[in-house]
Each structure stands twice: as structure tokens, then as C-alpha cells.
Amino acid sequence: MLDALADKVLMLAVVITLTLQGLLPWWLLLLALARDLVIGAGALAYRFFVGPYTPEPTFVSKVNTTLLIVLIIAVLAQQTALPVPALVVQGLLWTILATLLVSGVGYVSHWGRRAYKALSEPPNRF
């Protein structure tokens, strides 16, 4: 769990840095923060009100992280002698927007259904 948290903090630090330097749009940072806060709050709520919580990264979330790494590399490459077309960066941004939204909704839906099921079943007394 700490490894996943460290990865998340590292990615967030890079996105914050690039956003503050004007290399990434503010909406990307705010949306990524909002998604992570919703997922984190949901995980805490699940843990305290339902039971043990084991993080399960989804395929879409892994795609999102991969695309974010590619975007970071592309943006940094634009600052050097390696020309990366602006259209590539724009395409990555829009794709990341979609995967952020899909993964965020997916996590809320998945864990919401799990919580509902766990809380609506009668307790096992044996």
C-alpha cells in the first residue's frame, strides 16, 4: 500500500510542478486531485463503515497512469531539442481527461456496490 501511495505522491508532485511552471493546464491538476480525494475518502469510509479495504487498481486507472507518464515525458521533451507536436500533447490531455473521469466513476461505482451489498446482507453469526 505504501508503494502505491509513494507512486501517487511522486506523480502528483510532478504534475503540480509542471502546472506551476505553466506547462500543464490547471484543470488537469484539479481533476486529478479531486479524483484522488474522492477515491481516498471513499476508501476511508469503506474501511470505517464496512470493513477491510484492499486497493484494487483498475485497468483504466493503469492506462491513465501510463498516459500521464507519457504526457510528462512529452511536455519535458518539448522543453528540450526534441520536438513533440502540440497536437500529440493535446491528444494526450483529452485522453487523460477521459480516463480520469472513467476511472473515478468506476471506483465510486464498484466500491459503492460492494459497500451496499456488504451492508445490506445479514451478519454471519457462525
C-alpha positions in Angstrom: 0.0 0.0 0.0 2.9 2.4 0.8 4.4 1.7 -2.6 1.2 2.8 -4.4 0.9 5.8 -2.1 4.5 6.8 -2.9 3.9 6.4 -6.6 0.8 8.6 -6.3 2.7 11.3 -4.3 5.5 11.3 -6.9 3.2 11.7 -9.9 1.2 14.4 -8.1 4.4 16.3 -7.2 5.5 16.3 -10.9 2.1 17.4 -12.1 2.0 20.2 -9.5 5.5 21.3 -10.5 4.7 21.3 -14.3 1.4 23.1 -13.6 3.0 25.8 -11.6 5.5 26.3 -14.4 2.7 26.7 -16.9 3.5 23.5 -18.8 0.3 21.7 -17.8 -3.2 23.1 -17.5 -4.7 23.8 -14.1 -7.8 21.7 -14.9 -5.7 18.6 -15.1 -4.2 19.1 -11.7 -7.5 19.9 -10.1 -9.3 17.0 -11.7 -6.5 14.6 -10.7 -6.6 15.9 -7.2 -10.4 15.7 -7.0 -10.4 12.1 -8.3 -7.8 11.0 -5.8 -9.5 12.8 -2.9 -12.8 11.1 -3.8 -11.2 7.7 -4.0 -9.3 8.3 -0.8 -12.3 9.5 1.1 -14.3 6.5 -0.3 -11.6 4.1 0.8 -11.6 5.5 4.3 -15.4 5.5 4.5 -15.4 1.9 3.3 -12.8 0.9 5.9 -14.6 2.6 8.8 -18.2 1.7 7.9 -18.0 -1.6 6.1 -14.7 -3.4 6.8 -11.2 -4.1 5.5 -10.3 -2.3 2.3 -7.8 -3.7 -0.2 -6.9 -1.3 -3.1 -7.5 -2.9 -6.5 -6.2 -0.7 -9.3 -8.4 -1.0 -12.4 -7.2 -1.4 -16.0 -8.5 2.1 -16.8 -6.5 3.5 -13.9 -3.4 1.8 -15.1 -3.9 3.2 -18.6 -4.5 6.7 -17.0 -1.2 6.5 -15.1 0.7 5.3 -18.2 -0.8 8.1 -20.3 0.1 10.6 -17.6 3.8 9.4 -17.7 3.8 9.7 -21.5 2.4 13.2 -21.2 5.0 14.3 -18.7 7.8 12.9 -20.9 6.2 14.7 -23.9 5.9 18.0 -22.1 9.5 17.8 -20.8 10.7 16.8 -24.3 9.0 20.0 -25.6 11.3 22.0 -23.4 14.4 20.4 -25.0 15.5 20.0 -28.6 13.1 17.1 -29.1 10.1 18.5 -30.9 6.8 17.0 -29.8 3.8 18.2 -31.8 1.3 20.2 -29.8 -1.4 18.0 -31.3 0.2 15.0 -29.5 0.1 16.8 -26.2 -3.5 17.9 -26.7 -4.5 14.4 -27.7 -2.9 13.0 -24.5 -4.6 15.7 -22.4 -8.0 14.8 -23.7 -7.4 11.1 -23.4 -6.2 11.6 -19.8 -9.3 13.6 -19.1 -11.5 10.7 -20.3 -9.6 8.1 -18.4 -9.6 10.2 -15.2 -13.4 10.5 -15.4 -14.0 6.9 -16.3 -11.7 5.6 -13.6 -13.1 7.9 -11.0 -16.7 6.9 -11.7 -15.6 3.3 -12.0 -14.0 3.3 -8.5 -17.1 5.0 -6.9 -19.5 2.6 -8.6 -17.5 -0.5 -7.8 -16.9 0.2 -4.2 -20.3 1.7 -3.7 -21.9 -1.5 -4.9 -19.6 -3.5 -2.7 -20.5 -1.4 0.3 -24.2 -1.6 -0.4 -24.0 -5.4 -0.7 -21.9 -5.8 2.5 -24.2 -3.5 4.5 -27.5 -5.0 3.2 -26.6 -8.6 3.9 -27.5 -10.0 7.3 -24.4 -10.6 9.6 -22.9 -14.0 9.6 -23.3 -15.3 13.2 -21.5 -18.6 12.8 
